[in-house]
Amino acid sequence: MIGELAALGSAVSWTVSAMLYGKALQLEKPISANIVRLACTSPFLLILLGIAAWSGGLGNLSLNVTVLAGVSGIIGLGLGDTLYMVSLKLMGVSRAVPITCTYPLFNILWAVLLIGEKLTLFRVLGALIIFSGIWLLSYGKGNSDGEGQSRFLFRGLLAALVTAILWSISIALMGIAVNETPRLNDALVINIIRTVTVGALLLGMSPMIDRQRDFLKMKKGTVATLMVGGLVALGLGWFFLAYSFTGIPETQAVPISSTTPLFSTLAAVVLLHENITLKNALGSAIVVAGIFMIFIV
């Protein structure tokens, strides 16, 4: 049960971070926002890395695990999250999040091919049910940032779908790394390595990828929003997902972690007092049914 709860924890964390990112991206470019997010989050995680090294957790990681963690970070947090922010800016949280959360369908394929996990009928059906609920939620809500429908269908949709693929590859690599060292401390260290690696890379490449140095001109409030979002998503969300791999298979953990749209809908109703539609309610119920199907196997 700990593994399932950890996977759900990642979904809740990513719900909070998506709302924070969406707010910051109203004024900033996605690449600039990602540079600031990673640059501000990495120092805090490095402190945790030092604590883990002092306690002996870092010394247990092999070179192979360290490299896998770094490559996973570059693919998922560097390329994937930048495109995720592009989709958030173009389509808004209500549409971008459900589409990017289709990554479990790709992860089922990678887990079977790369890790050799056993693919059960219930897990496939659970993933497909969650996928159906996610899409129903996405079409049950309006475009929150007011972008035109054609822009949504072209650039925003493409960015969101590529994000899902990149996230699935990143998660698969992280799953391989965690499975080699199935301990809580090691899962924490692997997640920190992922973040710090891509943070240093983007910061070093900033003169080329953000030529106008927009990441240095951000308002303090925007920087704070991105930093908090980064700590929640990278410090908590990805750690919860990494830790869930120590308790349950990837093909079970990943679909549960993709239920972020369910919590986004609930948060909109409870915190923002939005009216819930029949499609919202039905989509949420379908997602819950998918989670239940994965839980019982």
KEDRENDO-995522 format. One record per residue: residue in one letter; x, y, z of N, C-alpha, C in turn; residue number from 0. Coordinates in Angstrom, 3 decimals, m for minus. Last residue first. Layout:
r	n.east	n.north	n.up	ca.east	ca.north	ca.up	c.east	c.north	c.up	k
A	X	Y	Z	X	Y	Z	X	Y	Z	NUM
...
END
This chain:
r	n.east	n.north	n.up	ca.east	ca.north	ca.up	c.east	c.north	c.up	k
V	m4.866	m5.345	m8.179	m4.073	m6.391	m8.824	m2.737	m6.514	m8.124	296
I	m6.179	m3.219	m7.054	m6.604	m4.554	m6.615	m5.786	m5.659	m7.250	295
F	m5.168	m0.873	m8.195	m4.908	m1.155	m6.788	m5.160	m2.635	m6.447	294
I	m6.218	m0.809	m10.754	m4.785	m1.029	m10.600	m4.442	m1.424	m9.163	293
M	m8.900	m0.338	m10.161	m8.551	m1.541	m10.908	m7.062	m1.855	m10.768	292
F	m8.714	2.153	m8.892	m9.171	0.997	m8.146	m8.778	m0.302	m8.854	291
I	m7.962	3.783	m11.063	m7.059	3.616	m9.916	m7.423	2.359	m9.138	290
G	m10.297	3.583	m12.613	m9.025	3.079	m13.126	m8.018	2.849	m12.020	289
A	m12.119	4.845	m10.925	m12.329	3.438	m11.268	m11.042	2.813	m11.804	288
V	m11.066	7.435	m10.957	m11.080	6.687	m9.698	m11.253	5.195	m9.968	287
V	m11.620	8.044	m13.647	m10.234	7.999	m13.171	m10.144	7.190	m11.879	286
I	m14.411	8.031	m13.577	m13.705	7.058	m14.412	m12.254	6.922	m13.974	285
A	m14.917	10.215	m11.916	m15.344	8.884	m11.499	m14.619	7.800	m12.288	284
S	m13.918	12.301	m13.506	m13.308	12.024	m12.205	m13.656	10.615	m11.731	283
G	m15.732	12.170	m15.662	m14.313	11.944	m15.876	m13.594	11.603	m14.587	282
L	m18.117	12.828	m14.332	m17.969	11.518	m14.958	m16.503	11.187	m15.184	281
A	m17.554	15.468	m13.510	m17.889	14.445	m12.522	m17.674	13.045	m13.083	280
N	m17.077	16.736	m15.995	m16.078	16.752	m14.936	m16.316	15.606	m13.956	279
K	m19.540	16.307	m17.264	m18.324	15.700	m17.827	m17.205	15.669	m16.797	278
L	m21.189	17.856	m15.662	m21.416	16.415	m15.718	m20.184	15.703	m16.272	277
T	m19.128	20.304	m13.945	m20.067	19.862	m14.968	m20.240	18.353	m14.907	276
I	m18.808	22.412	m11.180	m18.434	21.132	m11.778	m19.527	20.694	m12.752	275
N	m17.769	25.751	m10.941	m18.901	24.833	m11.064	m18.456	23.555	m11.750	274
E	m15.131	26.657	m8.703	m15.648	26.500	m10.059	m16.836	25.531	m10.047	273
H	m13.724	27.403	m6.402	m15.192	27.475	m6.411	m15.755	27.452	m7.833	272
L	m11.095	27.041	m5.976	m11.449	28.137	m6.869	m12.962	28.311	m7.010	271
L	m11.094	24.900	m4.146	m10.306	26.102	m3.870	m10.733	27.304	m4.706	270
V	m12.985	22.988	m5.110	m12.877	23.295	m3.684	m12.201	24.642	m3.437	269
V	m12.713	22.987	m7.950	m14.033	23.074	m7.315	m13.920	23.568	m5.872	268
A	m9.997	22.792	m8.360	m10.724	23.901	m8.982	m12.087	24.101	m8.320	267
A	m9.434	20.418	m7.039	m8.874	21.669	m6.520	m9.615	22.873	m7.086	266
L	m10.729	18.593	m8.711	m11.179	18.748	m7.332	m10.689	20.064	m6.733	265
T	m9.147	18.921	m11.025	m10.582	19.204	m11.051	m11.121	19.452	m9.649	264
S	m6.679	18.076	m10.066	m6.830	19.433	m10.603	m8.294	19.842	m10.636	263
F	m7.176	15.453	m9.461	m6.950	16.374	m8.349	m7.046	17.831	m8.809	262
L	m7.446	14.519	m12.105	m8.512	14.309	m11.128	m8.383	15.314	m9.988	261
P	m4.964	15.124	m13.294	m6.177	15.846	m13.717	m7.345	15.670	m12.761	260
T	m3.210	13.210	m11.936	m3.165	14.645	m11.635	m4.415	15.392	m12.095	259
T	m2.843	10.542	m12.346	m4.198	10.989	m12.010	m4.235	12.461	m11.601	258
S	m0.448	9.355	m12.761	m0.975	10.184	m13.852	m2.362	10.731	m13.571	257
S	0.189	7.611	m10.781	0.778	8.950	m10.709	0.202	9.900	m11.745	256
I	m1.090	5.327	m11.712	m1.618	5.999	m10.521	m1.094	7.422	m10.447	255
P	0.574	4.634	m13.897	m0.808	5.065	m14.129	m1.423	5.775	m12.929	254
V	3.013	4.072	m12.361	2.929	5.186	m13.300	1.488	5.589	m13.617	253
A	2.621	1.735	m10.782	2.854	3.043	m10.161	2.574	4.199	m11.120	252
Q	2.310	m0.379	m12.577	1.249	m0.096	m11.623	1.383	1.314	m11.055	251
T	4.577	m0.489	m14.058	3.309	m0.508	m14.797	2.119	m0.285	m13.879	250
E	6.515	m0.660	m12.036	6.345	0.596	m12.777	5.012	0.646	m13.494	249
P	5.362	m2.380	m9.033	5.958	m2.317	m10.375	5.669	m0.996	m11.066	248
I	5.998	m1.095	m5.685	5.117	m1.663	m6.691	5.776	m1.556	m8.060	247
G	8.169	m0.229	m4.115	7.101	m1.012	m3.507	6.176	m1.693	m4.491	246
T	9.929	1.268	m5.508	10.509	0.295	m4.576	9.444	m0.606	m3.971	245
F	8.404	3.065	m6.897	8.981	1.957	m7.656	9.607	0.897	m6.753	244
S	7.891	5.031	m5.056	6.817	4.077	m5.340	7.337	2.868	m6.105	243
Y	10.178	6.585	m5.189	10.004	5.698	m4.045	8.911	4.671	m4.296	242
A	9.670	7.984	m7.557	10.845	7.106	m7.464	10.679	6.100	m6.322	241
L	7.374	9.401	m6.745	7.292	8.438	m7.835	8.462	7.458	m7.781	240
F	8.419	10.983	m4.669	7.332	10.041	m4.391	7.246	8.972	m5.483	239
F	10.265	12.469	m6.202	10.738	11.560	m5.154	9.671	10.528	m4.820	238
W	8.565	13.947	m7.823	9.426	12.940	m8.449	10.021	11.985	m7.428	237
G	7.224	15.490	m5.720	6.545	14.685	m6.737	7.398	13.579	m7.317	236
L	9.301	16.774	m4.096	8.309	15.846	m3.566	7.757	14.906	m4.640	235
G	11.167	18.144	m5.717	11.559	17.644	m4.413	10.616	16.597	m3.864	234
L	9.695	18.706	m8.050	10.961	17.977	m8.133	11.367	17.378	m6.798	233
A	7.254	19.921	m7.141	7.274	18.935	m8.226	8.523	18.063	m8.193	232
V	8.029	21.567	m4.959	6.907	20.641	m4.826	6.987	19.536	m5.875	231
L	10.159	22.986	m6.042	10.365	22.191	m4.834	9.254	21.152	m4.659	230
G	8.871	24.250	m8.213	9.956	23.307	m8.429	10.196	22.417	m7.230	229
G	7.049	25.923	m6.888	6.561	24.884	m7.793	7.617	23.823	m8.045	228
V	8.896	27.567	m5.591	7.988	26.730	m4.796	7.433	25.592	m5.653	227
M	10.078	28.709	m7.867	10.887	27.965	m6.911	10.021	27.041	m6.063	226
L	7.967	30.021	m9.111	8.634	28.923	m9.811	9.457	28.069	m8.852	225
T	7.403	31.932	m7.104	6.375	30.983	m7.545	6.990	29.780	m8.226	224
A	9.810	33.352	m7.002	9.347	32.621	m5.820	8.305	31.569	m6.196	223
V	9.804	34.490	m9.553	10.879	33.572	m9.162	10.444	32.721	m7.972	222
T	7.569	36.125	m9.301	7.560	35.039	m10.279	8.619	34.011	m9.952	221
G	8.471	37.919	m7.330	7.284	37.103	m7.095	7.206	35.916	m8.033	220
K	10.614	39.171	m8.557	10.855	38.310	m7.403	9.665	37.396	m7.128	219
K	10.627	39.030	m12.144	10.231	39.644	m10.886	10.389	38.640	m9.749	218
M	13.449	38.335	m14.261	12.152	37.998	m13.691	11.897	38.744	m12.386	217
K	15.840	38.575	m15.541	15.011	39.774	m15.430	13.661	39.523	m14.777	216
L	17.150	36.250	m16.008	17.763	37.149	m15.034	16.907	38.384	m14.765	215
F	15.752	35.079	m18.014	15.689	34.416	m16.714	16.329	35.269	m15.613	214
D	16.391	36.509	m20.273	15.117	36.809	m19.614	15.024	36.171	m18.229	213
R	18.609	36.702	m21.951	18.800	36.617	m20.497	17.515	36.955	m19.731	212
Q	18.425	36.460	m24.630	18.081	37.770	m24.079	18.184	37.814	m22.551	211
R	18.984	33.750	m25.088	19.950	34.773	m25.502	19.674	36.145	m24.898	210
D	18.726	31.025	m24.022	17.967	32.199	m23.577	18.838	33.431	m23.810	209
I	20.481	29.240	m25.126	19.059	28.916	m25.216	18.159	30.046	m24.713	208
M	23.026	30.373	m24.748	22.618	29.926	m26.082	21.109	29.731	m26.192	207
P	23.318	31.019	m22.067	23.658	32.045	m23.069	23.198	31.687	m24.485	206
S	22.500	28.517	m20.820	21.597	29.666	m20.862	22.008	30.753	m21.851	205
M	24.040	26.332	m20.374	23.654	26.582	m21.760	22.798	27.831	m21.914	204
G	24.278	26.317	m17.614	25.481	26.470	m18.427	25.180	26.809	m19.873	203
L	21.622	25.848	m16.944	22.251	27.102	m16.527	23.503	27.367	m17.345	202
L	21.268	23.289	m17.994	20.496	24.406	m18.534	21.117	25.750	m18.167	201
L	23.148	21.858	m16.364	23.250	21.864	m17.823	22.507	23.053	m18.423	200
A	22.229	22.221	m13.760	23.560	22.716	m14.123	23.709	22.823	m15.632	199
G	19.736	20.915	m14.052	19.812	22.313	m13.632	21.141	22.937	m14.021	198
V	20.401	18.321	m14.672	19.777	19.127	m15.721	19.783	20.604	m15.351	197
T	21.633	17.638	m12.167	22.305	17.453	m13.452	21.720	18.366	m14.525	196
V	19.680	18.111	m10.222	20.901	18.920	m10.214	21.634	18.816	m11.555	195
T	17.723	16.125	m10.888	17.418	17.554	m10.885	18.670	18.402	m11.020	194
R	19.043	13.646	m10.680	18.305	14.004	m11.888	18.135	15.522	m11.989	193
I	19.961	13.742	m8.036	20.929	13.715	m9.142	20.256	14.125	m10.446	192
I	17.523	13.578	m6.693	18.336	14.793	m6.586	19.344	14.863	m7.721	191
N	16.697	10.981	m7.337	15.884	12.116	m7.750	16.672	13.422	m7.705	190
I	18.750	9.522	m6.105	18.550	9.422	m7.552	17.745	10.606	m8.064	189
V	18.288	10.147	m3.401	19.529	10.580	m4.054	19.384	10.558	m5.573	188
L	15.799	8.904	m2.955	15.968	10.340	m2.744	17.180	10.859	m3.499	187
A	16.460	6.249	m3.418	15.449	6.892	m4.269	15.546	8.406	m4.157	186
D	18.244	5.850	m1.307	18.746	5.818	m2.682	17.757	6.467	m3.644	185
N	16.515	5.964	0.876	17.590	6.942	0.757	18.125	7.007	m0.667	184
L	14.849	3.713	0.368	14.304	5.058	0.440	15.387	6.107	0.222	183
R	16.028	1.319	m2.051	15.967	1.854	m0.692	15.463	3.286	m0.732	182
P	16.904	m0.511	m4.354	15.556	m0.289	m3.820	15.528	0.125	m2.352	181
T	18.712	m0.209	m6.786	19.013	0.179	m5.404	17.706	0.502	m4.683	180
E	17.650	m1.019	m9.161	18.976	m1.530	m8.820	19.352	m1.220	m7.380	179
N	15.299	0.395	m9.336	15.205	m1.052	m9.127	16.551	m1.678	m8.786	178
V	16.223	2.942	m9.958	15.689	2.678	m8.624	15.640	1.186	m8.334	177
A	16.993	2.597	m12.670	17.963	3.017	m11.656	17.480	2.661	m10.251	176
I	14.564	1.916	m13.878	15.689	0.989	m13.947	16.700	1.304	m12.850	175
G	13.122	4.266	m13.346	12.676	2.996	m12.796	13.785	1.954	m12.799	174
M	14.472	6.117	m14.888	14.511	6.253	m13.443	14.092	4.955	m12.767	173
L	13.755	5.145	m17.411	15.165	5.146	m17.017	15.305	5.261	m15.501	172
A	10.972	5.619	m17.262	11.477	4.262	m17.475	12.940	4.157	m17.045	171
I	10.912	8.399	m17.013	10.422	7.568	m15.913	10.937	6.140	m16.037	170
S	11.892	9.138	m19.544	12.589	9.544	m18.331	12.196	8.667	m17.146	169
I	9.873	8.098	m21.182	11.248	7.604	m21.310	12.041	7.918	m20.046	168
S	7.708	9.644	m20.296	7.653	8.184	m20.181	9.043	7.569	m20.287	167
W	8.513	12.235	m20.944	8.336	11.862	m19.538	8.345	10.347	m19.379	166
L	8.440	12.012	m23.744	9.711	12.259	m23.055	9.615	11.891	m21.582	165
I	5.662	11.612	m24.138	6.628	10.608	m24.590	7.952	10.769	m23.855	164
A	4.598	13.979	m23.060	4.200	12.680	m22.513	5.195	11.592	m22.892	163
T	5.767	15.884	m24.785	6.071	15.880	m23.356	5.758	14.526	m22.745	162
V	4.438	15.305	m27.117	5.877	15.020	m27.052	6.342	15.010	m25.601	161
L	1.896	16.228	m26.313	2.092	14.826	m26.651	3.575	14.433	m26.610	160
A	2.371	18.984	m25.903	1.878	18.148	m24.809	2.120	16.667	m25.079	159
A	3.185	19.870	m28.435	4.094	19.996	m27.296	3.674	19.078	m26.153	158
L	0.815	19.345	m29.877	2.064	18.672	m30.235	3.050	18.709	m29.068	157
L	m0.973	21.088	m28.609	m1.209	19.652	m28.579	0.062	18.882	m28.896	156
G	0.242	23.599	m29.232	0.019	23.166	m27.859	m0.153	21.665	m27.739	155
R	0.308	23.708	m32.092	1.530	23.747	m31.291	1.340	23.212	m29.872	154
F	m2.646	22.758	m32.748	m1.372	22.603	m33.451	m0.182	22.561	m32.495	153
L	m4.809	23.140	m31.075	m4.725	21.915	m31.852	m3.359	21.692	m32.477	152
F	m4.302	25.731	m30.035	m4.362	24.556	m29.161	m4.121	23.279	m29.950	151
R	m4.589	27.244	m32.317	m3.286	27.212	m31.652	m3.201	26.022	m30.706	150
S	m7.286	26.874	m32.814	m6.302	26.401	m33.789	m4.907	26.308	m33.175	149
Q	m8.546	28.096	m30.605	m8.623	26.655	m30.784	m7.579	26.144	m31.764	148
G	m6.623	30.626	m28.859	m7.517	30.155	m29.904	m7.454	28.658	m30.087	147
E	m6.444	31.052	m25.290	m5.804	30.897	m26.593	m6.807	30.345	m27.596	146
G	m7.396	31.350	m22.688	m8.020	32.115	m23.755	m7.352	31.985	m25.106	145
D	m6.567	29.824	m20.596	m5.782	31.016	m20.887	m6.278	31.774	m22.105	144
S	m8.343	27.666	m20.303	m8.239	28.651	m19.239	m7.469	29.892	m19.608	143
N	m10.730	26.344	m22.186	m9.346	26.743	m22.312	m9.091	27.914	m21.384	142
G	m13.000	24.399	m20.133	m12.630	25.351	m21.160	m11.159	25.628	m21.177	141
K	m13.625	20.930	m19.679	m13.269	22.248	m19.164	m12.841	23.134	m20.306	140
G	m13.992	18.501	m20.769	m15.077	18.994	m19.926	m14.814	20.378	m19.383	139
Y	m11.809	17.642	m22.033	m12.826	18.257	m22.875	m14.012	18.758	m22.076	138
S	m10.410	16.643	m19.855	m9.802	17.705	m20.655	m10.840	18.398	m21.535	137
L	m12.042	14.623	m18.871	m11.807	15.811	m18.056	m11.277	16.961	m18.899	136
L	m11.753	12.834	m20.952	m13.079	13.389	m20.679	m12.959	14.649	m19.826	135
W	m9.065	12.204	m20.701	m9.513	12.910	m21.900	m10.901	13.524	m21.707	134
I	m9.158	10.911	m18.196	m8.327	12.105	m18.389	m8.801	12.899	m19.596	133
G	m10.743	8.673	m18.733	m11.202	9.687	m17.801	m10.456	11.000	m17.948	132
S	m9.072	7.302	m20.506	m10.385	7.763	m20.951	m10.921	8.862	m20.041	131
F	m6.874	6.767	m18.820	m6.682	7.565	m20.032	m8.014	8.138	m20.511	130
I	m8.101	5.051	m17.002	m7.585	6.344	m16.542	m7.406	7.285	m17.722	129
I	m8.593	2.937	m18.777	m9.711	3.607	m18.115	m9.292	4.984	m17.616	128
L	m6.000	2.200	m19.482	m6.896	2.690	m20.522	m8.092	3.420	m19.921	127
A	m5.034	1.326	m16.989	m4.386	2.450	m17.667	m5.296	3.055	m18.725	126
G	m6.801	m0.840	m16.535	m6.760	0.290	m15.613	m6.145	1.518	m16.253	125
L	m6.135	m2.533	m18.653	m7.479	m1.969	m18.594	m7.522	m0.753	m17.670	124
V	m3.486	m3.113	m17.873	m3.756	m2.493	m19.173	m5.124	m1.823	m19.159	123
R	m3.964	m4.288	m15.415	m3.168	m3.068	m15.471	m3.369	m2.345	m16.798	122
F	m5.484	m6.547	m16.107	m6.069	m5.527	m15.240	m5.285	m4.219	m15.305	121
L	m3.689	m8.067	m17.617	m4.874	m7.503	m18.264	m5.465	m6.375	m17.425	120
T	m0.202	m7.391	m17.056	m1.465	m8.049	m16.749	m2.619	m7.326	m17.429	119
L	2.991	m7.940	m17.927	1.870	m7.072	m18.281	0.570	m7.830	m18.058	118
K	5.901	m8.021	m16.097	4.761	m8.794	m16.559	3.578	m7.862	m16.774	117
E	8.822	m6.315	m17.256	7.729	m6.486	m16.316	6.593	m7.282	m16.948	116
G	11.201	m5.798	m18.593	10.648	m7.146	m18.650	9.537	m7.386	m17.648	115
I	12.411	m3.409	m18.969	12.551	m4.019	m17.652	12.034	m5.455	m17.638	114
L	11.974	m2.804	m21.704	13.267	m2.525	m21.077	13.477	m3.261	m19.760	113
L	9.369	m3.700	m22.470	10.511	m3.895	m23.353	11.852	m3.785	m22.631	112
V	7.701	m3.039	m20.287	7.712	m4.406	m20.809	8.972	m4.666	m21.634	111
A	8.240	m0.352	m19.997	8.447	m1.252	m18.866	8.523	m2.703	m19.326	110
W	7.468	0.759	m22.484	8.885	0.766	m22.087	9.155	m0.236	m20.963	109
L	4.638	0.280	m22.399	5.466	m0.281	m23.465	6.928	m0.348	m23.040	108
I	3.923	1.759	m20.169	3.621	0.328	m20.199	4.488	m0.360	m21.241	107
N	4.623	4.325	m20.979	5.431	3.651	m19.969	5.155	2.155	m19.904	106
F	2.597	5.064	m22.716	3.930	4.831	m23.274	4.797	4.054	m22.283	105
L	0.565	5.279	m20.867	0.377	4.375	m22.009	1.706	4.075	m22.691	104
P	1.447	7.257	m19.083	1.439	5.844	m18.678	1.281	4.871	m19.836	103
Y	1.170	9.831	m20.391	2.460	9.125	m20.432	2.409	7.673	m19.951	102
T	m0.975	11.460	m20.318	m1.164	10.198	m21.038	0.127	9.382	m21.082	101
C	m0.570	13.939	m19.244	m0.704	12.815	m18.319	m1.082	11.505	m19.009	100
T	m0.734	15.766	m21.246	0.609	15.309	m20.853	0.541	14.096	m19.945	99
I	m3.546	16.068	m21.201	m2.885	15.487	m22.376	m1.489	14.984	m22.024	98
P	m4.126	17.222	m18.657	m4.682	15.922	m19.052	m3.956	15.276	m20.225	97
V	m2.506	19.690	m18.843	m2.238	18.640	m17.861	m2.849	17.294	m18.266	96
A	m3.658	21.290	m20.885	m2.305	20.745	m21.026	m2.062	19.565	m20.090	95
R	m6.197	22.093	m19.984	m6.069	21.230	m21.159	m4.695	20.586	m21.258	94
S	m5.827	23.513	m17.605	m6.965	22.605	m17.723	m6.873	21.674	m18.915	93
V	m3.633	25.254	m17.940	m3.500	24.060	m17.111	m4.595	23.040	m17.400	92
G	m3.105	26.411	m21.352	m3.585	26.529	m19.991	m3.542	25.195	m19.264	91
M	m2.025	26.413	m23.896	m3.359	25.859	m23.706	m3.941	26.080	m22.328	90
L	0.464	27.736	m23.915	m0.399	27.798	m25.089	m1.839	27.399	m24.805	89
K	1.550	27.206	m21.395	1.415	28.591	m21.843	0.435	28.709	m23.002	88
L	1.552	24.429	m21.335	0.800	25.173	m20.325	0.539	26.601	m20.786	87
S	3.305	23.893	m23.457	1.899	23.496	m23.582	1.026	24.215	m22.555	86
V	5.658	24.929	m22.335	5.152	25.466	m23.598	3.666	25.141	m23.739	85
M	5.923	23.242	m20.166	5.634	24.650	m19.917	5.153	25.358	m21.181	84
Y	6.524	20.931	m21.596	5.340	20.971	m20.729	4.940	22.416	m20.452	83
L	8.945	21.596	m22.690	7.797	21.462	m23.584	6.484	21.465	m22.799	82
T	10.351	21.541	m20.271	10.315	22.773	m21.066	9.137	22.739	m22.033	81
D	10.039	18.900	m19.459	9.375	19.952	m18.689	9.351	21.284	m19.421	80
G	11.548	17.522	m21.512	10.134	17.285	m21.275	9.436	18.425	m20.555	79
L	14.221	18.586	m21.334	13.436	18.645	m22.571	11.934	18.537	m22.294	78
G	14.614	18.441	m18.363	15.133	19.455	m19.271	14.265	19.622	m20.502	77
L	13.245	16.341	m17.210	13.155	17.658	m16.584	13.660	18.768	m17.480	76
G	13.660	14.146	m19.071	12.376	14.458	m18.470	12.235	15.877	m17.961	75
I	16.346	14.254	m20.047	15.215	13.971	m20.939	13.899	14.465	m20.338	74
I	17.835	14.875	m17.760	17.980	15.688	m18.971	16.775	15.507	m19.884	73
G	17.073	12.801	m15.981	16.785	14.201	m15.688	16.838	15.085	m16.916	72
S	18.078	10.536	m17.272	16.635	10.648	m17.015	16.241	12.091	m16.741	71
V	20.772	11.093	m17.093	20.142	11.082	m18.418	18.627	11.203	m18.282	70
G	21.093	10.842	m14.272	21.402	12.088	m14.972	20.722	12.179	m16.324	69
A	20.346	8.161	m13.812	19.625	9.248	m13.149	19.846	10.572	m13.871	68
L	22.269	6.819	m15.322	20.848	6.675	m15.652	20.029	7.809	m15.052	67
V	24.558	7.544	m13.869	24.399	7.979	m15.257	22.940	7.898	m15.683	66
T	24.022	6.238	m11.423	24.223	7.685	m11.458	24.013	8.238	m12.865	65
V	23.941	3.570	m12.219	22.746	4.186	m11.649	22.847	5.702	m11.715	64
N	26.616	3.256	m13.079	25.508	3.024	m14.004	24.230	3.693	m13.521	63
L	28.074	3.650	m10.764	28.203	4.615	m11.854	27.050	4.479	m12.827	62
S	25.954	2.943	m7.878	26.956	2.597	m8.877	27.016	3.686	m9.941	61
L	25.513	4.083	m4.589	25.075	4.153	m5.974	26.222	3.816	m6.920	60
N	26.438	4.238	m2.034	25.916	2.947	m2.474	25.501	2.931	m3.942	59
G	27.088	6.842	m1.394	28.170	5.907	m1.687	27.710	4.572	m2.217	58
L	24.717	8.053	m0.679	25.293	8.319	m1.989	26.351	7.299	m2.359	57
G	24.176	7.183	1.970	23.287	6.826	0.862	23.921	6.999	m0.492	56
G	25.663	8.005	4.147	26.089	6.810	3.436	25.240	6.426	2.250	55
S	25.190	10.366	5.358	24.588	9.195	5.987	24.927	7.897	5.268	54
W	26.446	12.100	3.612	26.974	11.989	4.971	26.451	10.731	5.664	53
A	24.733	11.888	1.438	26.109	11.428	1.305	26.733	11.198	2.681	52
A	22.438	13.086	2.525	22.383	11.681	2.098	23.784	11.096	1.976	51
I	23.396	15.670	2.925	22.950	14.888	4.074	22.929	13.404	3.739	50
G	23.891	16.371	0.280	24.993	16.335	1.231	24.644	15.520	2.461	49
L	21.292	16.285	m0.690	22.271	15.362	m1.239	23.468	15.229	m0.300	48
L	20.165	18.422	0.665	19.685	17.068	0.966	20.657	16.015	0.462	47
I	21.604	20.388	m0.651	21.743	20.257	0.801	21.290	18.867	1.245	46
L	20.630	20.058	m3.198	22.033	19.739	m2.941	22.305	19.602	m1.442	45
L	18.079	21.052	m2.961	18.233	19.604	m3.101	19.680	19.173	m2.875	44
F	18.670	23.746	m2.809	17.982	23.105	m1.692	18.152	21.587	m1.743	43
P	19.906	24.163	m5.352	20.650	24.359	m4.101	20.001	23.690	m2.891	42
S	17.710	23.508	m7.232	18.896	22.660	m7.073	19.664	22.902	m5.779	41
T	15.830	25.559	m7.392	15.500	24.346	m6.647	16.746	23.521	m6.320	40
C	16.907	27.534	m8.973	16.507	27.879	m7.606	16.235	26.641	m6.753	39
A	17.370	26.205	m11.368	18.483	26.882	m10.711	18.154	27.207	m9.250	38
L	14.809	25.309	m12.058	15.843	24.338	m11.724	17.006	24.970	m10.972	37
R	13.461	27.792	m12.444	12.914	26.749	m11.569	13.999	25.790	m11.113	36
V	15.053	29.096	m14.339	14.903	29.656	m13.001	14.426	28.589	m12.019	35
I	14.688	27.343	m16.526	16.030	27.636	m16.020	15.952	28.145	m14.586	34
N	11.929	27.490	m16.888	12.528	26.215	m16.497	13.938	26.416	m15.948	33
A	11.593	30.160	m17.657	10.956	29.673	m16.437	11.596	28.380	m15.958	32
S	12.942	30.162	m20.082	13.416	31.007	m18.989	12.864	30.525	m17.651	31
I	11.290	28.429	m21.519	12.688	28.062	m21.291	13.275	28.881	m20.148	30
P	8.737	29.811	m21.505	8.919	28.492	m20.896	10.376	28.156	m20.596	29
K	8.694	33.278	m20.568	8.922	32.257	m21.581	9.175	30.913	m20.898	28
E	6.092	34.854	m18.516	7.459	34.438	m18.828	7.508	33.385	m19.931	27
L	3.472	35.428	m17.802	4.353	36.549	m18.133	5.724	36.127	m18.648	26
Q	2.251	33.065	m17.327	1.445	34.118	m17.944	2.316	35.272	m18.421	25
L	3.814	31.369	m15.905	3.990	31.395	m17.353	3.101	32.413	m18.058	24
A	2.943	31.512	m13.271	4.212	32.155	m13.635	4.356	32.322	m15.141	23
K	0.546	30.005	m13.419	0.520	31.404	m13.005	1.780	32.132	m13.458	22
G	1.509	27.501	m14.158	0.570	28.204	m15.025	0.494	29.682	m14.705	21
Y	3.048	26.828	m11.918	3.698	27.074	m13.206	2.785	27.880	m14.127	20
L	0.982	26.470	m10.040	1.993	27.497	m9.825	2.703	27.842	m11.128	19
M	m0.410	24.322	m11.159	m1.107	25.589	m10.913	m0.116	26.737	m10.734	18
A	1.603	22.390	m11.141	1.020	22.820	m12.416	0.304	24.152	m12.261	17
S	2.071	21.975	m8.403	3.107	22.627	m9.216	2.547	23.127	m10.536	16
V	m0.320	20.666	m7.646	0.052	21.949	m7.042	1.054	22.685	m7.925	15
T	m0.102	18.359	m9.230	m1.269	19.240	m9.345	m0.938	20.631	m8.818	14
W	2.191	17.177	m8.305	2.225	17.750	m9.649	0.995	18.611	m9.926	13
S	1.271	16.286	m5.809	2.362	17.265	m5.888	2.378	17.949	m7.248	12
V	m0.624	14.385	m6.574	m1.055	15.576	m5.835	0.004	16.672	m5.935	11
A	1.087	12.511	m7.809	0.007	13.151	m8.575	m0.473	14.431	m7.897	10
S	2.692	11.718	m5.668	3.308	12.405	m6.808	2.256	13.124	m7.631	9
G	0.809	10.429	m4.083	1.460	11.635	m3.594	2.121	12.424	m4.701	8
L	0.296	8.176	m5.586	m0.746	9.183	m5.471	m0.178	10.514	m4.966	7
A	2.735	6.892	m5.112	2.383	7.267	m6.480	1.274	8.322	m6.481	6
A	2.483	6.455	m2.356	3.570	7.305	m2.854	3.266	7.784	m4.273	5
L	0.341	4.677	m2.326	0.180	5.995	m1.710	1.265	6.963	m2.181	4
E	1.543	2.459	m3.576	0.392	3.119	m4.193	0.192	4.529	m3.642	3
G	3.565	1.847	m1.692	3.898	2.206	m3.069	2.771	2.933	m3.765	2
I	2.084	1.173	0.570	2.967	2.338	0.606	3.314	2.801	m0.805	1
M	0.817	m1.210	0.000	0.000	0.000	0.000	0.858	1.270	0.000	0
END
